[in-house]
Amino acid sequence: MARPSNTEERRQQIVQGLLRVMAERGYERASIAEIAKAAGLSAGLVHYHFTEKQEILLTLVEQLAARVRERVKARLERAKDGARAQVDAFLDAFLATGDGADPASVAAWVTISAEAVRQPEVREAYEKVVRADLEHLEELVGAVVGRRRARAVAAGLFAAVQGYFVLSAAAPDVIPSGSAAGTVKRMAAGLLDAAESSEGT
């Protein structure tokens, strides 16, 4: 396997620097100097690899999406007990603590969602990621309740996931530790049961 180029390594360091600074201070206060310091590089190197701060942010959006999709893929591969287990695995991948949980990435994602309101380029990248993840969940839900009801159920569950992200980043003491995945999975069970029973009537 080929070793990543020095350029790739530097870009990765810079993106991780932005993630660390953003998780603590938000995007507005993440100056190039702060990003460089967190990355262990000079500000000049940051400017060499990225034309502007927004370019780093857009790269971070892609990388966070790729990470969570790898986590989803791993969880789905382990969930062999049918369609409902696949829905639970998807929700676990987003919300479960422990294996692969990353509070800094969650905080950065919440900041990205706020920037999506302000910056059209970020909105486009954010919406693309959210739409793809929601479509994946809708497909999994559809295997349980059928396509007709899948969209509303998946959207409700995905909104709950995003809501937990916001609360865990902005008011972490409000949520009982480790409760998010279990609570949303119980919500999923209720919604899936209701959708299945209404399909039968």
C-alpha positions in Angstrom: 0.0 0.0 0.0 1.4 3.4 -1.0 2.3 5.9 1.7 0.2 9.1 1.6 2.1 12.0 0.1 3.4 14.8 2.3 0.8 17.1 0.8 -2.0 14.7 1.8 -0.6 14.4 5.3 -0.3 18.1 5.7 -3.9 18.7 4.4 -5.1 16.1 6.9 -3.3 17.8 9.7 -4.8 21.1 8.8 -8.4 19.7 8.6 -7.9 18.0 12.0 -6.6 21.3 13.3 -9.8 23.0 12.2 -11.9 20.2 13.8 -10.1 20.7 17.2 -10.4 24.5 17.1 -14.0 24.4 15.9 -15.1 21.9 18.5 -13.8 24.3 21.2 -14.4 27.8 19.8 -16.7 27.5 16.8 -16.0 28.4 13.2 -15.8 32.2 13.4 -13.2 32.1 16.1 -11.1 29.4 14.2 -8.5 31.7 12.7 -5.9 30.4 10.4 -3.3 31.0 13.1 -5.3 28.9 15.6 -5.8 26.2 13.0 -2.1 26.1 12.2 -1.2 26.0 15.9 -3.7 23.1 16.5 -2.2 21.3 13.5 1.4 21.9 14.6 2.2 23.8 11.4 2.9 27.3 10.4 0.2 29.6 9.1 2.1 29.8 5.8 1.7 26.0 5.3 -2.0 26.3 5.9 -2.3 29.0 3.2 -0.1 26.9 0.9 -2.5 23.9 1.1 -5.8 25.7 1.3 -6.8 28.9 -0.4 -9.2 29.9 2.4 -10.7 28.8 5.6 -14.0 27.8 4.0 -12.1 25.3 1.8 -10.8 23.6 4.9 -14.3 23.5 6.3 -15.7 21.9 3.1 -13.0 19.3 3.3 -13.9 18.6 6.9 -17.6 18.1 5.9 -16.5 15.4 3.4 -14.2 13.7 5.9 -16.8 13.7 8.7 -19.3 12.2 6.3 -16.8 9.5 5.3 -16.0 8.6 8.9 -19.7 8.2 9.9 -20.4 6.1 6.8 -17.5 3.8 7.6 -19.0 3.4 11.1 -22.4 2.8 9.6 -21.0 0.2 7.2 -19.2 -1.6 10.1 -22.3 -1.7 12.3 -24.5 -2.9 9.4 -22.1 -5.7 8.6 -22.4 -6.9 12.2 -26.2 -6.6 12.3 -27.4 -9.9 10.8 -30.7 -10.2 12.6 -33.0 -8.8 10.0 -34.3 -5.4 8.8 -35.1 -4.0 12.3 -31.6 -4.8 13.4 -30.2 -2.9 10.4 -32.2 0.3 11.5 -30.9 -0.1 15.0 -27.3 -0.5 13.7 -27.6 2.7 11.6 -28.9 4.6 14.7 -26.1 3.1 16.9 -23.5 4.2 14.3 -24.6 7.8 14.7 -25.4 7.9 18.4 -23.8 5.1 20.5 -20.9 6.0 22.7 -17.9 3.8 23.0 -16.5 2.2 19.8 -15.6 5.1 17.5 -17.6 7.8 19.3 -16.1 11.2 18.8 -17.5 14.2 20.7 -15.3 16.7 19.0 -16.6 15.6 15.6 -20.2 15.9 16.8 -19.5 19.4 18.1 -17.9 20.3 14.7 -20.9 18.9 12.9 -23.2 21.1 14.9 -21.1 24.1 14.0 -21.1 23.0 10.4 -24.9 22.9 10.5 -25.0 26.5 11.8 -22.6 27.6 9.0 -24.9 25.9 6.5 -27.5 28.5 7.4 -25.1 31.3 6.7 -22.9 30.1 3.8 -24.5 28.8 0.6 -21.4 26.6 -0.3 -21.5 25.0 3.1 -25.3 24.5 2.9 -24.8 22.7 -0.4 -22.2 20.3 1.0 -24.1 19.8 4.3 -27.4 19.1 2.5 -25.7 16.6 0.1 -24.4 14.7 3.1 -27.6 14.8 5.1 -29.7 13.9 2.1 -27.5 10.8 1.4 -27.6 9.7 5.0 -31.4 10.2 5.2 -31.9 8.2 2.0 -29.8 5.4 3.4 -31.9 5.3 6.6 -35.1 5.6 4.5 -34.0 2.5 2.6 -33.4 0.6 5.8 -36.8 1.7 7.3 -38.5 0.8 4.0 -37.4 -2.8 4.4 -39.4 -2.9 7.6 -42.5 -0.9 6.8 -42.6 -0.5 3.1 -41.6 2.4 0.9 -44.9 4.4 1.3 -44.3 5.1 5.0 -40.5 5.0 5.1 -39.9 8.6 4.3 -41.8 10.1 7.3 -40.5 7.5 9.8 -36.9 7.9 8.6 -37.1 11.7 8.6 -38.4 11.7 12.2 -35.7 9.4 13.4 -33.0 11.4 11.6 -34.3 14.6 13.1 -34.0 13.0 16.5 -30.4 12.1 15.8 -29.6 15.6 14.7 -31.3 17.0 17.8 -29.2 14.8 20.0 -26.1 16.1 18.3 -27.1 19.7 19.0 -27.9 19.0 22.6 -24.8 17.0 23.2 -22.7 19.9 21.8 -24.5 22.8 23.3 -25.9 21.5 26.6 -24.3 18.2 27.3 -25.5 18.0 30.9 -29.1 18.0 29.7 -28.9 14.5 28.2 -28.3 11.5 30.5 -24.9 10.0 29.6 -25.1 7.2 27.0 -28.9 7.5 26.6 -29.2 8.8 23.1 -28.9 5.6 21.0 -31.2 3.6 23.3 -33.9 6.3 23.3 -33.9 6.8 19.6 -33.9 3.0 19.0 -37.0 2.8 21.3 -38.6 5.7 19.3 -37.8 3.7 16.1 -39.4 0.6 17.5 -42.6 2.6 18.3 -42.7 4.3 14.9 -42.0 1.0 13.0 -44.7 -0.8 15.0 -47.2 1.9 14.3 -46.3 2.0 10.6 -46.5 -1.8 10.3 -49.9 -2.0 12.1 -51.4 0.8 9.9 -50.1 -1.1 6.8 -52.1 -4.1 7.9 -55.4 -2.2 8.4 
